[in-house]
Amino acid sequence: MNMTKNYDSLDSVFNVETEIVSVEKESKSLAKKIEHSKNDIEKDYEYTRGNLYSIIEKGQEAINGILELAQESEMPRAYEVAGQLIKNVADATDKLLDLQKKLKDVKEESVKGPTSVTNALFVGSTSDLSKFLKSQNGDIEKK
C-alpha cells in the first residue's frame, strides 16, 4: 500500500507535495558533518597549543636575556621592558589555560546538541485557517 495516497486529499487542500524523507540518510550525513567538525576543532586546538608553547618558551628566553642586560646596564628602561615581557608571557600562559577550557566547552556543546527547536504554529480558529487556505488557493489559481 502506498502511504502517499492516504495524504493526497490533504496535499491538495494545503497545496503541498508529500515527500517521504529517510531519517537514516539524514542522520548519517549529520554524523559525518559532526565528525568532520570535531577533526577540525582538534587540529585547530593542537596548532594553537603548539604556537602558545612556542611563544611562552621564546618569551622566557627573552626575559632571561633582558634581565641580564638590565642588571649589567642598570637602566630603568631595561627593567621596564623586562616587566612588560614577563606580563606578556604570563598572558600567554593564561591563554593556554583558556584554550583548554574552550575546547572542553566545545566538546560538551557538540555532545549536548540543539537546545531549542523552532516550529511553525498557527494560532487561530479552524474557520480562520479555512479562510486563509481558501485565500491562498485563490491566489495560486490566479497566477
ABEGO torsion letter per residue (X at the ends): XBAAAAAAAAAAAAGBBBBBBBAAAAAAAAAAAAAAAAAAAAAAAAAAAAAAAAAAAAAAAAAAAAAAAAAAAGBAAAAAAAAAAAAAAAAAAAAAAAAAAAAAAAAAAAAAEBABBBBBBBBEBAAAAAAAAAAAAAAAAAX
